[in-house]
């Protein structure tokens, strides 16, 4: 007897172990705020993300994080170069 679509969905959308999601439960959840667990099917966090992590999965950092990190790395190099040039 063939399975109904609702029965097939029930077989593929079972609950994953806490902290994982996906059809095979082999994808790790992102950084959900408040100790929330991600959705076991899609991996989306139900609320906000921790720190600079970006919704909906909270597994990628926000662009501003990378921009600030880049500025922080480049700026001290420019200061050192300008200081050495002024000493010549």
N, C-alpha and C positions, 0 to 999 in steps of 0.2 A: 504494500500500500504506500503510495507516494506521500511525502511530508507536505503539509500545508505551509504557506509562506510564513505564517505566524509561528509555526513550530520551528522552522528553519532559523528565524530571527532569534528565537529563544535559545537555540543551540549555539549561535555565534555571538550572542551578547551577554554571555555569562559574566559574573563579577570576577574581576582580576584580584590578585593579591594586592594588598595595600601598597600604593606607590607605583603601580604599573597599569598600562592600558593597551588597547589594541585587540585585534582579532585573536592573536596568539598570546596576548598579555606579555609581550616581550619588549614593549617600549616603556621607558621610564618617565614618570610624571615630572613636570617642571617644578618650579619653586613657588608654590601657592602660599599665600599669606595665611596666617592664623592656623597653621597646621592642617589646613583643608587638604583633602585628597582630590585628585583630578577625576574627571568622569572616566569610567573604565572603558567606554567605547571610543570616544573622540580624544580624550586626554586634556580637555579644557578645564581650567580651574573655575570653581563656582563663584569665587569672589575676586579679590585683588591679588596681585603678585608681590612677592618680596622684593625690596630694594629696586634695582634697575631692570628687573626682568619684565618682559613685555607680554601682554595678553594676546590671545586667549589661552595659550598653553603654558605661558610663563617659562619658556625654555630658550628664549633669545633675549639678549640685552637690548635696551633702548638705544637708539642712535646717539642720543646725547652722551651716553656713557662712553662710547668710542670717540666722540669728538673731544670730550674733556680729557680723556686719556692721551689722545694724540697731542693736544695742546700742551699738556703737562710734560710729555717726553720731548717735544721740539723746543719749547721755550727755554729750558736750562741750557740746551746746546747753543742757542743763539746768544745767550748772555755770555757764555764762555768764549765764543768766537769774537764777540764785540770787545770783551775785556782784553783779549790777546792782541787784537788789532790796535787798540788804543795805546798799548804798551810799546808798540813798534816805533 
